[in-house]
Amino acid sequence: MPHADVVVVGAGLAGLSLAHRLCAPGRGRAPSVLLIDAPPGPLRPPPRTWCFWERAGGEFDAVLSGSWRRLRVRGADGAPTVVEPAPLRYKMLRSDAFESFVERRLAGAAGLRRVTATVRAVRDTPDGGAEVVCLDDGGRRTVYTARYAFDSRPPRRLPPARTTLLQHFGGWFLRTEQPVFDPGTADLMDFRTPQPGHGLSFGYVLPTDPHTALVEYTEFSRTPLDEAGYAHALRRYADEVLGLGRYEVLGRERGVIPMTDGRFPVRAGASVFRIGTAGGATRASTGYTFAAVQRQGRAIAARLRRGLPPQPVPPYRAWSGAMDAVMLRALDTGRVDGAAFFTGLFREVPAERLLRFLDGTSRFHEDLLVGLRTPVAPMLRTVAELPFLPRRPASPAAPHRPRTHPTDRHGRPALPHQE
């Protein structure tokens, strides 16, 4: 049974990030690492885009697709709020660029071994270590052992929760005939979209030059759309709201991110840990994941390189999770208007403080100040009822049955798009 100090299951964002931290030059002894990647096919995630905020001069700046000093939020009435969260910048990173960057760093790591296999089980062993049971391309069974195992595979089922919504989206990388975009400003939330009968929707525009941008339609709701539904919503947003004129679609992306107050346990055994979304790195109130995955990987690597056991600390503080639970419940019940809620936060809270709050890195007193800028009465009512709500078993983590088209604020089907 091949042995290593650490086995990392999955070579997506969380797995590659942890392997990178463990093998990078630095203090302490770098452990031997076995990185197990899924074979080509449905077990590997498709290309995707990650966004996060940090100061200029970050580790991945050389491979970013875009970076913005100014952020804009538009209310349902079209009124813009433009903020500059200095010293933070909003950054966009494509997964293929990130993977190439990390794999160049890993290429010279003496203590790293990579294999491609389908993982069947990750579990403790009687002698105090961990084992990963795999099938190779030929169907042969192989068992890898290690002192610790870190599993980044998405959960098969979301944890029991009082509230579970999905952040789901479809996006187009567009090139327009006319110079219609402001490359210095990212549209973080544009609520001039038809609002669904349950939840909220918004547009999202990340321009990289006057002709090119990533344009997305996003919903927070219980059920994702199908491919035709996202195409309809995107055409309506690009044509009727943004008025882009003639454009070419250069690429497409879709995604579904869980927004839940369910608890994702970081520890799955005495020597088995979960990382990434499976380990709670996705912020329940926003869906942002990238920055928390980096914090998670750095914390794990720092302890292992010092010869200490991993410390299963969730990526977000308990207080942040409690605030997320209140917000999700208030949105899910319709007690707060989602468009007005987020627009109000960006209008009333200093931008740099708000972004740190959304990232889960603000301090306790700053969180309280943000909370005071929310609708107090519906939030207090939600706080009072949450302790009495049961956590119900969740549906499988795979997307639910899709709807076909977005609906307007009253739940009526939106008008079909004319080709």
C-alpha positions in Angstrom: 0.0 0.0 0.0 1.8 3.2 -1.1 2.3 5.6 1.8 2.6 9.4 2.1 2.4 11.9 4.9 -0.6 13.5 3.4 -3.2 12.3 0.8 -5.2 15.1 -1.0 -8.3 13.9 -2.8 -9.2 16.0 -5.8 -7.2 18.4 -7.8 -9.7 21.2 -8.1 -9.5 24.5 -6.3 -9.3 23.2 -2.7 -7.0 20.2 -3.5 -4.6 22.1 -5.7 -4.5 25.0 -3.2 -3.6 22.7 -0.3 -1.0 20.8 -2.3 0.5 24.1 -3.3 0.8 25.3 0.3 2.2 22.0 1.6 4.9 21.8 -1.1 5.9 25.5 -1.4 9.3 26.5 -0.1 9.1 27.9 3.4 9.5 27.3 7.1 9.4 23.7 8.5 9.6 20.4 6.8 7.5 19.9 3.7 5.5 16.7 4.1 5.3 14.1 1.3 2.0 14.6 -0.6 0.0 12.3 -2.8 -2.5 14.2 -4.9 -5.3 12.1 -6.4 -7.0 13.6 -9.4 -10.3 12.2 -10.9 -10.0 10.8 -14.4 -11.3 13.0 -17.3 -15.1 13.0 -17.3 -18.0 14.0 -15.1 -16.0 13.8 -11.8 -13.8 16.7 -12.9 -15.3 20.2 -12.6 -15.7 22.2 -15.8 -13.7 25.4 -16.4 -15.1 28.2 -14.2 -14.4 31.7 -12.9 -13.6 32.7 -9.3 -13.8 36.2 -7.9 -12.5 37.6 -4.6 -11.2 40.8 -3.2 -7.8 41.6 -1.7 -5.1 44.2 -1.9 -3.1 44.8 -5.1 0.0 42.7 -5.5 -1.6 39.4 -4.5 -0.1 36.0 -5.2 -2.2 35.4 -8.3 -2.1 38.9 -9.8 0.0 37.7 -12.8 -2.7 35.3 -14.0 -5.8 37.3 -13.3 -8.4 37.9 -16.1 -9.4 41.2 -14.6 -9.2 43.5 -11.6 -11.3 46.5 -10.6 -11.0 49.4 -8.2 -14.6 50.5 -8.5 -17.8 48.4 -7.8 -21.3 49.4 -8.8 -24.6 48.1 -7.5 -27.9 49.2 -9.3 -31.2 49.1 -7.5 -34.4 47.9 -9.2 -35.1 51.5 -10.2 -31.7 51.6 -12.0 -30.2 54.1 -9.5 -26.4 53.3 -9.2 -24.3 53.1 -6.1 -20.5 53.3 -7.0 -18.0 52.5 -4.3 -14.2 52.2 -4.2 -13.2 49.7 -1.5 -9.6 50.8 -1.3 -7.2 49.3 -0.5 -9.1 46.2 -1.7 -9.6 45.4 -5.4 -12.1 43.0 -6.9 -10.3 40.3 -8.8 -11.4 37.7 -11.4 -9.4 34.4 -11.9 -10.2 31.7 -14.4 -9.7 28.2 -13.2 -7.5 27.1 -16.1 -5.1 30.0 -15.4 -5.1 29.1 -11.7 -4.4 25.4 -12.4 -1.6 26.3 -14.8 0.0 28.6 -12.2 -0.2 26.1 -9.4 1.0 23.2 -11.5 4.1 25.1 -12.6 4.8 25.6 -8.9 4.2 21.9 -8.1 6.4 20.7 -11.1 9.6 21.0 -9.1 8.2 19.7 -5.7 10.3 16.7 -4.7 7.8 15.4 -2.2 4.8 15.4 -4.4 3.4 12.4 -6.3 0.3 12.6 -8.5 -2.0 9.8 -9.6 -5.3 9.7 -11.5 -7.9 7.4 -10.0 -11.6 7.2 -9.0 -11.9 7.4 -5.2 -14.3 5.0 -3.6 -13.7 5.6 0.1 -11.7 7.8 2.4 -11.5 6.6 6.0 -9.5 6.1 9.2 -7.3 3.1 9.7 -7.0 1.1 13.0 -3.4 2.2 13.4 -4.3 5.9 13.6 -3.8 7.0 10.0 -6.0 7.3 6.9 -6.6 5.3 3.8 -8.0 6.1 0.4 -9.5 3.3 -1.7 -9.4 3.9 -5.4 -10.0 2.2 -8.8 -7.5 3.0 -11.6 -8.4 3.3 -15.3 -8.4 -0.5 -15.6 -10.7 -1.0 -12.7 -7.9 -2.3 -10.4 -8.3 -1.6 -6.7 -5.5 0.3 -5.0 -5.3 1.5 -1.4 -3.2 4.6 -0.5 -2.3 5.2 3.1 -1.2 8.4 4.9 -1.0 10.0 8.3 -3.7 12.4 7.2 -6.2 12.6 4.3 -7.9 15.7 3.0 -11.0 15.2 0.9 -12.1 18.0 -1.4 -14.9 16.1 -3.2 -18.3 17.9 -3.3 -20.7 16.5 -0.7 -23.2 14.0 -2.1 -25.9 15.6 0.0 -26.2 19.0 1.7 -26.3 18.9 5.5 -29.7 19.2 7.4 -30.6 22.9 7.5 -33.3 25.3 8.5 -32.8 27.2 5.2 -31.3 26.0 1.9 -31.2 28.2 -1.2 -29.2 27.8 -4.3 -27.2 30.5 -6.0 -27.3 29.5 -9.6 -26.2 31.4 -12.6 -25.5 31.4 -16.3 -22.8 33.6 -17.9 -21.6 34.6 -21.3 -18.2 36.0 -22.2 -19.2 38.6 -24.7 -17.5 40.8 -27.3 -19.5 43.7 -28.5 -19.4 45.6 -31.8 -19.4 49.0 -30.1 -17.3 50.0 -27.0 -20.1 49.8 -24.4 -18.3 48.7 -21.3 -16.4 50.7 -18.6 -13.4 48.5 -17.9 -12.7 50.4 -14.7 -16.0 49.4 -13.0 -17.4 46.0 -12.1 -21.2 45.7 -11.8 -21.5 43.5 -8.7 -25.3 43.4 -8.5 -27.7 44.9 -11.1 -31.3 44.4 -9.9 -32.9 45.6 -13.1 -33.8 42.0 -13.9 -37.3 40.4 -13.5 -37.5 39.2 -9.9 -38.6 35.6 -9.4 -41.6 34.8 -7.3 -39.3 33.4 -4.6 -35.8 34.7 -3.9 -34.0 37.3 -6.0 -32.1 37.8 -9.2 -29.5 40.2 -10.5 -27.1 40.9 -13.4 -23.4 40.8 -13.0 -20.9 42.4 -15.4 -17.1 42.1 -15.3 -15.6 44.1 -18.2 -12.0 43.5 -19.2 -12.0 46.1 -22.0 -14.5 48.4 -23.7 -15.7 45.6 -26.0 -15.4 42.5 -23.8 -17.0 41.4 -20.5 -18.3 38.4 -18.6 -22.1 39.0 -18.3 -24.0 36.8 -15.9 -27.6 36.3 -14.8 -27.8 35.1 -11.2 -30.7 33.9 -8.9 -30.9 33.1 -5.3 -33.8 30.6 -5.2 -34.7 27.0 -4.5 -34.5 25.7 -8.1 -32.1 26.3 -10.9 -33.1 27.1 -14.5 -32.3 24.9 -17.5 -30.0 25.9 -20.3 -32.8 27.6 -22.3 -33.8 29.5 -19.2 -30.4 31.0 -18.6 -30.1 31.9 -22.3 -33.4 33.6 -22.2 -32.5 35.6 -19.1 -29.1 36.6 -20.5 -30.5 37.7 -23.8 -33.1 39.8 -22.1 -30.5 41.4 -19.7 -27.9 42.0 -22.5 -30.4 43.3 -25.1 -33.1 45.1 -23.1 -31.4 46.2 -19.9 -27.8 46.8 -20.9 -28.6 47.6 -24.5 -25.3 46.1 -25.8 -26.3 46.1 -29.5 -24.6 43.5 -31.6 -22.3 41.1 -29.8 -20.6 37.7 -30.1 -20.7 35.0 -27.4 -17.1 33.8 -27.0 -17.8 31.4 -24.1 -20.4 30.2 -21.6 -20.5 29.0 -18.0 -23.1 27.8 -15.6 -22.9 27.0 -11.9 -24.9 26.1 -8.8 -23.6 27.1 -5.3 -25.3 26.0 -2.1 -26.5 28.7 0.3 -27.4 26.9 3.5 -27.2 27.3 7.3 -26.4 23.6 7.5 -23.2 22.7 9.2 -20.4 21.3 7.1 -18.1 19.3 9.5 -14.4 19.9 8.8 -13.5 16.6 10.5 -14.7 13.3 8.9 -12.6 11.0 11.1 -9.6 11.0 13.5 -7.3 11.5 10.5 -9.7 12.5 7.7 -10.6 16.1 7.0 -12.9 17.8 4.5 -11.7 20.9 2.6 -13.3 23.4 0.2 -17.0 23.6 -0.1 -17.3 20.2 1.6 -15.4 21.7 4.6 -17.5 24.8 4.9 -15.4 27.2 2.7 -18.4 28.6 0.8 -19.9 31.6 2.6 -23.5 30.9 3.0 -24.7 34.4 2.5 -22.7 35.2 -0.7 -21.4 32.0 -2.3 -17.8 33.3 -2.3 -15.3 30.5 -1.8 -11.9 31.2 -3.3 -10.4 33.4 -0.5 -11.6 31.1 2.3 -10.0 28.1 0.5 -6.7 29.9 0.5 -7.0 30.7 4.2 -8.0 27.1 4.9 -5.0 25.7 3.0 -2.5 28.1 4.6 -3.7 27.2 8.1 -3.5 23.5 7.5 0.0 23.7 5.8 1.4 25.9 8.6 0.6 23.3 11.3 1.7 20.3 9.3 5.0 21.9 8.3 5.6 22.6 12.0 5.0 18.9 12.9 1.6 19.6 14.5 -1.7 17.8 13.7 -4.3 19.7 11.7 -6.6 21.8 13.7 -10.2 21.4 12.4 -11.2 25.1 12.5 -14.1 26.1 10.3 -13.2 28.7 7.6 -15.7 31.2 9.2 -16.4 32.2 12.7 -19.5 31.0 14.5 -20.8 34.5 14.6 -20.6 34.9 10.8 -22.6 31.6 10.4 -25.2 32.9 12.8 -25.6 36.1 10.8 -25.8 34.1 7.5 -28.6 32.0 9.0 -30.6 35.1 9.8 -30.1 36.6 6.4 -31.0 33.4 4.5 -34.1 32.9 6.6 -35.2 36.5 6.1 -34.7 36.2 2.3 -36.4 32.8 2.1 -39.5 34.0 4.0 -39.8 37.2 2.0 -39.5 39.3 5.1 -36.8 41.4 3.4 -36.7 42.5 -0.2 -33.5 41.1 -1.5 -32.8 43.9 -4.0 -33.4 46.6 -1.4 -31.5 44.7 1.2 -28.2 44.5 -0.7 -28.6 47.9 -2.4 -29.0 49.4 1.1 -25.9 47.7 2.4 -23.7 49.1 -0.3 -25.2 52.6 0.1 -24.9 52.8 3.9 -21.8 50.7 4.9 -18.3 51.8 4.0 -17.2 49.6 1.1 -14.0 48.2 2.5 -15.8 47.2 5.7 -18.7 45.6 3.8 -16.4 43.5 1.6 -14.5 42.2 4.6 -17.8 41.4 6.2 -19.0 39.5 3.1 -15.6 37.6 3.1 -15.9 36.7 6.8 -12.8 38.6 7.8 -14.3 41.5 9.6 -14.2 41.9 13.4 -17.1 41.4 15.8 -17.9 45.0 16.4 -17.7 45.7 12.6 -20.3 42.9 12.0 -22.6 44.5 14.6 -22.3 47.9 12.7 -23.2 46.1 9.5 -26.1 44.4 11.2 -27.5 47.8 12.3 -27.8 48.8 8.6 -30.2 46.0 7.9 -34.0 46.0 8.3 -34.1 45.7 12.1 -37.7 44.5 12.7 -37.7 41.5 10.3 -34.2 40.6 11.3 -35.1 40.5 15.0 -38.2 38.4 14.3 -36.0 36.0 12.4 -33.5 35.9 15.2 -36.3 35.0 17.6 -37.7 32.1 15.6 -34.5 30.4 14.4 -33.8 28.5 17.7 -37.2 26.8 17.3 -36.9 25.8 13.7 -35.9 22.2 13.0 -33.0 21.3 10.7 -34.5 19.2 8.0 -32.7 16.7 5.8 -31.5 18.3 2.6 -32.1 17.0 -0.9 -29.1 15.7 -2.9 -26.5 18.3 -3.6 -27.0 17.9 -7.4 -29.2 20.5 -9.0 -32.9 20.1 -8.6 -35.4 19.9 -11.4 -34.8 23.0 -13.4 -37.3 25.6 -14.4 -37.4 26.9 -17.9 -37.7 30.7 -17.7 -37.4 33.3 -15.0 -40.6 34.8 -13.6 -41.5 38.4 -12.7 -42.1 39.7 -9.2 -45.6 38.3 -9.1 -44.5 34.8 -10.2 -46.0 35.0 -13.7 -43.9 33.5 -16.5 -41.7 36.1 -18.2 -42.4 36.9 -21.8 -40.5 34.6 -24.2 -37.5 36.1 -25.9 -37.9 36.7 -29.6 -35.1 35.4 -31.7 
